[in-house]
Amino acid sequence: MENRAAVIGAGSFGTALSTVLAENYSDVSLWARRAELADAINQTRTNEKYLPDIQLADAITAYSSLEEAVAGCVFVLLVVPSHAMRETVRALAPHLHPDAVVVHATKGMELDTLKRMSEVIAEELPASFRSRIAVLSGPSHAEEVGVKAPTTVVAAAEDRKVAQIVQDALMTNRFRVYTNPDVIGVEIGGALKNIIALGAGVSDGLQFGDNAKAALLTRGLAEITRLGVKLGANPLTFSGLAGVGDLVVTATSRHSRNWRAGNMLAQGMTPDEIVEQMGMVVEGIKTTRAVNELAKKCGIDMPITRELHALLFEGKEPREAVNHLMGRVRRHETEDMALRYFESQ
């Protein structure tokens, strides 16, 4: 059973990653929460709802039973929405192989606790698993991964050997995996770029142009880095795949559901209307609420996040939010570096 891997979550990205694993494993299980979806995948060999037009390899079998999905698997990849992570891992825990490596590819924060996904997973698994938890992140739209377009991502784990296990499990000639020991930075970069992508969608929806979007992405990356470093991340992580790489692709691509959601916000739609129309989770919406609270808790200034929170949850108009951002007090671009320089003179 060593050549069996499991993907927990049959949404677009989970389905796409199952196609990557099928190049390295002879038996890949894909768990779907709804039995009817699992049955449809097995019958049609496609996931018409979440990743249409992608033919699934014979090695992939869908299940609606967690126990059946992970039986004998020593590599388990979690791709469920952030709000469902704790419940899913709790249900999964009794069925895991004792030697399993548990990886997640979920780019969000838990709303109630403000915790990262690896922290949530660690709390719900026995202590013996905690050294074998990893995260997969980086610029990787499901639509492109599914058709085997060249893609490069990062696998992060505190134990280098665990990161290398993830690297070996997913590396193909079209899917390249780098390793990184900075779990905090990789998770923060993956989650917070969705907030900035919402803002990019708003900017484009208001037809503010490329200059405005370039400024938004640049200052957004500064916000991500400030919070990440405060939480213990390596600042260099944010100049890599899980930082600027993922930010650029999510804030500029037609595949990005967060960018599309921001565009809808600019047209006056509410968050509930957006989610209902898209029919998929938009992680950036929940993440904005969580990170706005986390920034207050940590004493970190995050003006873009704050204005998007006001737009999403406080009834502020899109143009008013942008005007507040542009009208802020003058600052040095590299605030912390400039402050240290002038204090030394």
DOKE-612181 format. One record per residue: x, y negated, z of N, C-alpha, C in turn; residue in one letter. Coordinates in steps of 0.001 Angstrom, whole numbers, padded with zeros to 6 digits, always signed. Layout:
<nunus>
XYZXYZXYZA...
</nunus>
This chain:
<nunus>
+000819+001212+000000+000000+000000+000000+000856-001267+000000M+002202-001126-000062+003069-002293+000012+002901-003212-001194E+002374-002680-002314+002211-003509-003494+000786-004051-003603N+000198-004364-002439-001145-004931-002405-001103-006276-001694R-001712-007283-002312-001773-008623-001731-003225-009079-001711A-003532-010020-000830-004905-010509-000706-004941-012031-000795A-005964-012522-001481-006263-013956-001509-007617-014129-000844V-007652-014941+000194-008892-015169+000941-009469-016520+000513I-010496-016461-000305-011106-017667-000847-011138-017611-002353G-012343-017471-002921-012482-017291-004368-012956-018563-005057A-012508-019714-004560-012746-020960-005273-011799-021065-006450G-011690-022256-007021-010867-022400-008223-009393-022120-007955S-008842-022662-006859-007414-022483-006607-007108-021064-006136F-007962-020502-005282-007759-019124-004865-007775-018170-006047G-008707-018369-006959-008786-017523-008147-007541-017687-009007T-007100-018936-009188-005899-019181-009984-004671-018511-009363A-004532-018612-008044-003377-017987-007386-003441-016467-007432L-004642-015907-007494-004741-014447-007635-004165-014006-008976S-004302-014854-009998-003730-014494-011306-002207-014532-011269T-001646-015424-010427-000190-015474-010268+000291-014224-009539V-000367-013878-008435+000028-012692-007674-000093-011414-008507L-001060-011388-009421-001270-010188-010241-000099-009906-011169A+000789-010886-011348+001988-010646-012153+003062-009910-011360E+002939-009945-010018+003947-009311-009164+003412-008157-008327N+002090-008033-008230+001460-006974-007431+000517-006161-008318Y+000507-004865-008095-000372-003987-008888-001806-003995-008379S-002027-004518-007151-003364-004529-006558-003532-005848-005798D-004412-006716-006305-004674-008012-005679-006156-008084-005346V-006456-008289-004077-007850-008452-003669-008171-009933-003531S-009369-010296-003962-009831-011687-003929-011127-011722-003135L-011065-012327-001941-012241-012332-001068-013136-013523-001360W-014419-013234-001564-015434-014262-001757-016420-014192-000598A-016820-015339-000094-017745-015379+001032-019104-014793+000662R-019510-015004-000577-020818-014516-001020-020672-013246-001850R-021445-012213-001487-021366-010927-002181-021707-011065-003659A-022658-011944-003980-023049-012087-005384-021924-012642-006245E-021084-013507-005657-019943-014024-006408-018916-012917-006635L-018627-012127-005592-017683-011020-005737-018167-010040-006805A-019441-009718-006785-019995-008787-007779-019882-009361-009186D-020179-010647-009338-020107-011272-010661-018678-011275-011194A-017700-011536-010302-016296-011527-010728-015893-010140-011215I-016281-009121-010476-015911-007752-010859-016601-007310-012144N-017813-007763-012353-018559-007339-013542-018112-008066-014806Q-017830-009350-014676-017508-010152-015866-016009-010348-016067T-015197-010064-015049-013752-010298-015043-013417-011774-015191R-014354-012632-014793-014113-014076-014745-014769-014629-013480T-014371-015848-013094-015050-016573-012020-015717-017771-012685N-016876-017506-013255-017540-018502-014097-017901-019762-013324E-018193-019634-012033-018601-020802-011244-017438-021744-010964K-016289-021202-010587-015203-022055-010119-014020-022178-011076Y-013779-021181-011910-012657-021247-012854-013070-020573-014168L-013992-021166-014894-014532-020531-016099-013484-020381-017199P-013748-019419-018079-012929-019188-019282-011554-018591-018996D-011291-018212-017739-010026-017543-017407-010314-016055-017215I-009702-015226-018045-009888-013781-017940-008982-013248-016829Q-009567-012523-015884-008800-012019-014748-008175-010673-015068L-006963-010479-014571-006233-009230-014807-006947-008061-014147A-006719-006871-014698-007333-005661-014133-006885-005403-012702D-005728-005943-012331-005203-005728-010976-006031-006440-009911A-006859-007394-010301-007622-008210-009350-008999-007603-009116I-009337-007393-007832-010655-006899-007449-011226-007826-006395T-012472-008233-006595-013125-009132-005639-013867-008341-004569A-013868-008868-003348-014550-008249-002206-015315-009332-001446Y-016369-008922-000773-017045-009831+000152-016822-009398+001600S-016090-008313+001800-015726-007829+003127-014272-008196+003411S-014052-008933+004494-012681-009273+004864-011860-008040+005181L-012457-007095+005861-011741-005877+006240-011248-005135+005007E-012102-004995+004006-011703-004300+002776-010675-005120+002002E-010839-006424+002010-009944-007278+001229-008504-007214+001706A-008277-007111+003022-006908-007179+003541-006349-005823+003958V-007109-004763+003768-006637-003428+004180-005296-003108+003520A-004287-002853+004333-002969-002476+003829-002142-003602+003251G-002615-004840+003335-001897-005972+002726-000867-006559+003686C+000348-006705+003223+001372-007366+004033+001624-008785+003538V+000869-009203+002535+000927-010586+002060-000505-011086+001920F-000870-012087+002737-002235-012606+002755-002178-014112+002536V-002890-014572+001512-002885-015985+001128-004267-016583+001372L-004338-017561+002271-005595-018203+002636-005815-019457+001792L-006944-019485+001072-007271-020641+000242-008738-020989+000485V-009056-021343+001719-010421-021707+002095-010438-023177+002493V-011597-023844+002446-011656-025253+002842-011202-025455+004282P-010677-026625+004576-010145-026896+005908-011204-026690+006990S-012460-027059+006721-013495-026932+007754-013862-025481+008029H-013472-024565+007132-013787-023146+007309-012581-022327+007762A-011421-022960+007898-010197-022201+008178-010261-021471+009518M-010621-022158+010579-010600-021544+011902-011552-020341+011959R-012764-020534+011484-013754-019455+011501-013291-018256+010671E-012689-018531+009516-012229-017455+008636-011090-016675+009266T-010110-017377+009826-008962-016699+010437-009393-015896+011656V-010320-016427+012417-010821-015710+013586-011464-014386+013167R-012224-014411+012088-012864-013194+011598-011855-012234+010960A-010806-012811+010393-009792-012017+009696-008826-011323+010641L-008529-011947+011770-007465-011504+012676-007495-010014+013027A-008648-009427+013376-008646-008016+013771-008274-007051+012649P-008320-007518+011414-008116-006625+010270-006751-006773+009615H-005939-007697+010101-004642-007931+009472-003657-006809+009757L-002846-006487+008755-001727-005574+008948-000774-006212+009958H-000245-005451+010914+000603-006050+011965+001865-006716+011429P+002295-006365+010214+003499-006976+009644+003192-008029+008583D+001943-008421+008469+001553-009325+007387+002171-010707+007521A+002565-011271+006376+002903-012680+006268+001624-013406+005875V+001293-014471+006598+000051-015208+006368+000406-016597+005833V-000045-016872+004633+000257-018125+003941-001048-018878+003718V-001009-020197+003815-002208-020949+003432-001853-021966+002353H-002845-022292+001522-002670-023283+000452-003782-024326+000530A-004196-024655+001749-005305-025578+001986-004761-026958+002340T-005157-027961+001584-004613-029312+001749-005620-030192+002496K-005650-030019+003797-006578-030784+004614-006209-030689+006081G-006971-031394+006922-006793-031388+008370-008103-030944+009013M-008015-030347+010217-009231-029985+010934-009827-031241+011566E-011078-031512+011255-011690-032777+011647-011804-032938+013164L-012265-031916+013855-012517-032037+015299-011244-032168+016119D-010208-031429+015736-008980-031390+016537-007847-032242+015980T-007971-032675+014708-006931-033431+013995-005662-032603+013806L-005807-031283+013756-004645-030397+013628-004409-029987+012180K-003133-029687+011915-002759-029146+010616-003231-027691+010504R-003299-027203+009260-003840-025860+009059-002966-024770+009681M-001652-024936+009657-000807-023905+010265-001009-023848+011779S-001323-024991+012381-001616-025013+013812-002920-024292+014108E-003925-024504+013271-005212-023822+013425-005033-022314+013291V-004284-021905+012270-004052-020476+012034-003329-019857+013222I-002298-020539+013718-001523-020010+014847-002381-019823+016085A-003342-020716+016283-004199-020611+017465-005154-019425+017382E-005471-018996+016170-006457-017934+016007-005844-016552+015763E-004532-016472+015609-003861-015188+015414-003068-014808+016662L-002830-013516+016859-001959-013099+017963-000583-013752+017866P+000069-013911+018982+001357-014604+019026+002395-013967+018110A+002286-012656+017877+003266-011947+017048+003289-012443+015604S+002230-013120+015163+002168-013598+013779+002783-014987+013609F+003025-015688+014684+003331-017112+014561+004626-017414+013814R+005564-016493+013837+006797-016702+013070+006620-016327+011602S+005442-015812+011254+005181-015366+009872+004024-016141+009234R+003909-017418+009614+002920-018310+009006+003654-019273+008083I+003125-019444+006876+003759-020323+005892+002698-021161+005189A+003181-022157+004435+002275-023025+003681+002779-023142+002246V+001841-023149+001316+002146-023338-000105+001528-024650-000550L+002325-025522-001165+001805-026821-001577+002572-027309-002790S+002151-028477-003292+002812-029056-004459+001825-029329-005575G+002284-029939-006664+001405-030316-007780+000957-029086-008571P-000278-028655-008372-000692-027352-008920-002203-027284-009123S-002705-027965-010136-004129-027884-010438-004506-026467-010831H-005604-025987-010288-006056-024622-010564-006247-024377-012050A-006804-025375-012742-007095-025203-014169-005827-024914-014976E-004703-025494-014549-003449-025280-015266-002746-024011-014804E-002811-023733-013503-002228-022483-013001-002924-021287-013644V-004256-021381-013794-005030-020277-014343-004662-019922-015778G-004252-020921-016566-003863-020645-017958-002350-020501-018096V-001676-020373-016955-000228-020150-016917+000570-021318-017501K+000072-022528-017321+000868-023707-017664+002027-023810-016680A+003203-024273-017104+004350-024358-016191+004011-025186-014948P+004291-024614-013783+003932-025222-012500+005053-024969-011500T+005339-025975-010674+006374-025838-009650+005806-026277-008304T+005994-025430-007296+005434-025686-005962+006506-025447-004904V+006102-025629-003642+007032-025416-002534+006383-024519-001491V+007163-023588-000958+006731-022724+000140+007507-023127+001381A+006787-023461+002445+007432-023919+003670+007133-022979+004824A+008164-022672+005586+008030-021872+006802+009206-022195+007699A+008987-022088+008996+010076-022357+009931+011181-021315+009807E+010805-020083+009484+011770-018998+009266+012080-018921+007772D+013322-019114+007422+013698-019137+006000+013351-017826+005300R+013483-016705+005994+013171-015412+005376+011694-015316+005008K+010841-015909+005837+009407-015897+005541+009131-016737+004296V+009763-017903+004204+009598-018741+003010+010064-018008+001764A+011129-017232+001888+011636-016479+000741+010703-015339+000352Q+009996-014751+001323+008991-013730+001015+007880-014338+000164I+007437-015546+000545+006414-016243-000230+006939-016569-001625V+008170-017006-001690+008800-017324-002967+008813-016101-003886Q+009233-014960-003355+009306-013736-004158+007923-013254-004584D+006924-013430-003704+005575-012944-004008+004940-013708-005157A+005274-014994-005284+004567-015850-006240+005407-016302-007437L+006703-016090-007399+007556-016576-008484+007311-015791-009771M+007044-016522-010857+006934-015918-012184+007701-016809-013158T+007677-016451-014435+008393-017294-015397+007652-018592-015707N+006421-018751-015203+005664-019989-015384+005275-020648-014066R+005563-019994-012957+005183-020503-011632+006429-020451-010756F+007070-021608-010612+008345-021671-009891+008106-022128-008461R+008766-021472-007509+008555-021747-006092+009888-022116-005431V+009945-023302-004844+011078-023709-004019+010738-023452-002548Y+011749-023325-001710+011515-023156-000275+011889-024429+000475T+011287-024597+001652+011506-025796+002467+011203-025420+003922N+012041-025817+004872+011762-025499+006278+010810-026475+006966P+010429-027545+006271+009652-028625+006891+008150-028373+006736D+007601-027531+007596+006173-027203+007530+005318-028449+007757V+005690-029268+008723+004913-030467+009031+004849-031394+007819I+005985-031688+007234+006022-032594+006096+005248-032081+004902G+005386-030796+004613+004686-030213+003468+003173-030257+003677V+002723-029970+004893+001285-030013+005165+000747-031433+005158E+001482-032368+005758+001029-033762+005789+000981-034336+004370I+001997-034063+003581+002009-034549+002203+000845-034010+001404G+000572-032709+001540-000512-032088+000791-001879-032598+001185G-002065-032864+002470-003374-033324+002943-003604-034799+002640A-002605-035633+002916-002824-037075+002830-002820-037608+001407L-002204-036894+000472-002234-037391-000906-003656-037415-001435K-004543-036583-000863-005939-036593-001310-006620-037925-000981N-006217-038535+000133-006772-039835+000498-006371-040882-000538I-005100-040897-000881-004608-041883-001844-005206-041623-003220I-005437-040359-003564-006074-040035-004842-007507-040568-004898A-008219-040518-003768-009539-041153-003707-009418-042640-004044L-008434-043291-003435-008218-044711-003693-007885-044985-005152G-007090-044102-005766-006753-044263-007179-007997-044150-008049A-008891-043240-007673-010145-043109-008409-011001-044354-008294G-011027-044933-007098-011769-046188-006897-011165-047289-007766V-009839-047402-007737-009159-048440-008513-009462-048303-010002S-009389-047072-010511-009674-046850-011928-011147-047087-012238D-012014-046688-011297-013438-046909-011497-013799-048379-011576G-013032-049212-010881-013241-050666-010922-012449-051322-012052L-011720-050507-012818-010934-050963-013973-009896-052015-013580Q-009188-051715-012484-008166-052634-012005-006835-052484-012747F-006671-051412-013520-005488-051283-014359-004340-050520-013725G-003286-050367-014511-002133-049549-014112-001287-050209-013032D-001168-051527-013069-000369-052223-012049-000911-051940-010659N-002242-052049-010537-002868-051830-009233-002680-050389-008776A-002825-049446-009709-002698-048044-009311-001254-047698-008928K-000299-048264-009636+001102-048026-009277+001388-048539-007866A+000858-049715-007547+001050-050262-006204+000378-049380-005166A-000830-048908-005476-001569-048060-004546-000802-046777-004247L-000274-046136-005278+000466-044890-005074+001742-045122-004276L+002429-046216-004576+003689-046509-003885+003457-046805-002408T+002486-047674-002138+002189-047999-000746+001514-046825-000037R+000767-046036-000801+000169-044841-000214+001223-043853+000246G+002264-043704-000555+003353-042810-000158+004045-043325+001100L+004141-044640+001238+004725-045213+002459+003862-044871+003673A+002542-044925+003523+001647-044564+004619+001823-043095+005003E+001847-042229+003993+002008-040799+004243+003306-040541+005002I+004369-041201+004562+005678-040993+005177+005700-041491+006618T+005095-042656+006865+005074-043188+008232+004430-042214+009202R+003259-041696+008823+002577-040768+009726+003344-039457+009837L+003831-038961+008696+004566-037695+008718+005787-037728+009615G+006569-038796+009504+007777-038923+010333+007403-039020+011802V+006340-039747+012111+005876-039855+013497+005536-038476+014067K+005010-037593+013217+004618-036250+013664+005771-035249+013646L+006937-035689+013171+008103-034818+013202+008580-034314+011863G+008053-034857+010765+008454-034403+009433+009795-035005+009024A+010439-034344+008068+011653-034866+007449+011235-035845+006353N+011666-037104+006399+011223-038076+005381+011567-037662+003960P+012637-036874+003775+013018-036440+002433+011950-035553+001787L+011157-034874+002595+010108-034011+002054+009141-034802+001179T+008897-036065+001536+007898-036855+000828+008390-037374-000516F+009686-037215-000788+010199-037552-002114+010231-036328-003019S+009732-035202-002508+009761-033954-003267+008405-033537-003790G+008280-032254-004095+007074-031713-004724+005827-031887-003870L+005968-031677-002562+004803-031759-001668+004441-033192-001328A+005285-034142-001716+005024-035544-001453+004662-036266-002730G+005650-036933-003324+005375-037741-004511+004877-036887-005680V+005367-035654-005797+004918-034793-006895+003427-034525-006853G+002952-034099-005695+001529-033794-005540+000688-035067-005590D+001225-036157-005060+000501-037424-005076+000252-037889-006510L+001272-037856-007333+001136-038334-008716+000101-037503-009479V+000194-036188-009384-000718-035361-010173-002164-035496-009686V-002353-035635-008380-003715-035709-007847-004344-037072-008093T-003527-038101-008186-004055-039457-008355-004203-039862-009815A-003753-039013-010741-003765-039432-012149-004428-038434-013088T-004725-037241-012609-005172-036183-013521-006689-036098-013639S-007151-035737-014824-008584-035500-015046-009078-034276-014292R-008165-033395-013868-008552-032200-013117-008814-032497-011639H-008382-033653-011157-008402-033941-009719-009810-034262-009237S-010335-033425-008355-011676-033705-007830-011656-034904-006876R-010520-035159-006209-010436-036334-005339-010429-037622-006159N-009711-037628-007277-009741-038796-008155-011160-039005-008692W-011811-037936-009108-013178-038054-009631-014126-038575-008556R-013936-038101-007328-014778-038575-006222-014584-040069-005990A-013334-040538-006045-013075-041964-005897-013725-042773-007001G-013675-042247-008212-014316-042905-009343-015819-043042-009112N-016432-041998-008546-017862-042039-008239-018159-043045-007122M-017245-043139-006160-017411-044142-005098-017465-045549-005683L-016614-045787-006670-016587-047108-007303-017901-047425-008011A-018621-046373-008406-019914-046574-009073-021061-046698-008081Q-020755-046647-006777-021770-046852-005762-022378-045593-005184G-021841-044414-005535-022368-043173-004989-021891-042965-003560M-022686-042275-002747-022306-041967-001368-021509-040665-001338T-020749-040406-000251-020020-039137-000147-020913-037914-000307P-022096-037931+000304-023001-036785+000187-023450-036580-001258D-023739-037656-001950-024152-037554-003352-023019-037013-004217E-021809-037428-003913-020645-036974-004689-020444-035470-004528I-020454-034997-003275-020243-033576-003016-021359-032747-003651V-022583-033228-003564-023707-032497-004153-023563-032414-005670E-023180-033496-006309-023047-033503-007758-021876-032645-008225Q-020749-032691-007484-019568-031931-007900-019715-030445-007602M-020451-030097-006547-020649-028702-006203-019410-028022-005649G-018430-028810-005233-017186-028273-004680-016740-029155-003517M-015894-028592-002664-015345-029352-001538-014413-030440-002061V-014537-031638-001511-013605-032731-001795-012839-032993-000503V-011662-032390-000375-010926-032434+000891-010602-033857+001332E-010384-034755+000378-009987-036107+000741-011009-036845+001586G-012287-036502+001424-013329-037202+002188-013211-036882+003670I-013171-035594+004012-013022-035204+005416-011649-035618+005959K-010632-035506+005116-009281-035839+005565-009159-037323+005908T-009863-038167+005170-009830-039603+005474-010347-039867+006882T-011425-039199+007252-011971-039387+008596-010987-038901+009655R-010395-037719+009422-009466-037154+010396-008208-038003+010532A-007645-038418+009402-006380-039149+009436-006570-040565+009973V-007705-041162+009732-007974-042474+010320-007932-042400+011844N-008490-041328+012402-008439-041132+013862-007026-040813+014323E-006328-039968+013543-004965-039590+013914-004038-040799+013897L-004208-041693+012923-003382-042898+012843-003582-043778+014080A-004833-043919+014518-005113-044683+015740-004434-044036+016939K-004555-042713+017015-003980-041972+018140-002461-042124+018197K-001834-042150+017011-000377-042218+016942+000150-043640+016885C-000747-044618+016762-000315-046006+016666+000382-046331+015364G-000070-045720+014267+000540-045920+012954-000384-046769+012090I+000175-047782+011443-000615-048655+010575-000800-047979+009217D-002052-047714+008844-002365-047064+007575-003523-047830+006915M-003220-048985+006320-004283-049844+005797-005096-049233+004659P-004473-048464+003790-005226-047854+002686-006217-046839+003247I-005750-046010+004152-006630-045036+004795-007760-045741+005534T-007425-046817+006219-008439-047556+006996-009521-048143+006083R-009125-048714+004952-010106-049303+004043-010944-048226+003352E-010340-047097+003025-011117-046008+002432-012102-045429+003436L-011699-045372+004699-012624-044927+005747-013822-045878+005830H-013548-047164+005745-014635-048145+005790-015546-048015+004578A-014956-047722+003438-015744-047548+002216-016603-046291+002301L-016023-045196+002803-016718-043908+002857-017775-043846+003949L-017450-044394+005120-018273-044114+006300-018861-045355+006990F-018466-046537+006539-018931-047745+007218-019702-048691+006302E-019965-048254+005070-020785-049043+004161-020101-050206+003483G-018766-050268+003548-018061-051376+002890-018118-051202+001371K-018227-052299+000645-018250-052260-000811-016833-052053-001355E-016687-051317-002477-015352-051038-003030-014519-052294-003273P-015111-053328-003877-014326-054526-004163-013907-055252-002880R-014747-055213-001881-014408-055838-000601-013228-055118+000045E-013223-053776-000049-012116-053004+000511-010803-053365-000170A-010837-053493-001490-009623-053850-002233-009181-055270-001874V-010114-056187-001764-009765-057558-001393-009090-057616-000024N-009545-056794+000909-008923-056747+002230-007480-056252+002141H-007262-055269+001288-005898-054750+001121-004984-055808+000518L-005472-056491-000517-004636-057478-001206-004418-058730-000355M-005326-058981+000577-005242-060188+001383-004520-060012+002700G-003864-058878+002887-003158-058643+004136-001980-059606+004289R-001514-059749+005525-000383-060643+005786+000843-060163+005030V+001720-061120+004691+002898-060772+003907+003815-059866+004710R+004436-058935+004004+005303-057929+004645+006554-057730+003797R+007620-057216+004413+008751-056689+003665+008354-055331+003108H+008827-055008+001908+008439-053730+001314+008915-052571+002177E+010191-052589+002580+010720-051532+003436+010714-052042+004872T+009507-052017+005483+009298-052718+006751+010309-052341+007821E+010449-051057+008086+011293-050639+009199+012760-050944+008934D+013210-050696+007700+014601-050984+007360+014876-052482+007450M+013954-053298+006959+014147-054746+006984+014182-055259+008424A+013292-054726+009262+013249-055167+010650+014577-054870+011352L+015123-053670+011121+016402-053326+011759+017521-054240+011241R+017464-054560+009928+018518-055403+009346+018505-056795+009971Y+017311-057407+010017+017251-058784+010514+017527-058853+012011F+017179-057812+012740+017475-057814+014175+018979-057697+014433E+019699-057120+013463+021148-056938+013644+021954-058186+013305S+021304-059159+012635+022042-060351+012192+022221-061375+013322Q
</nunus>
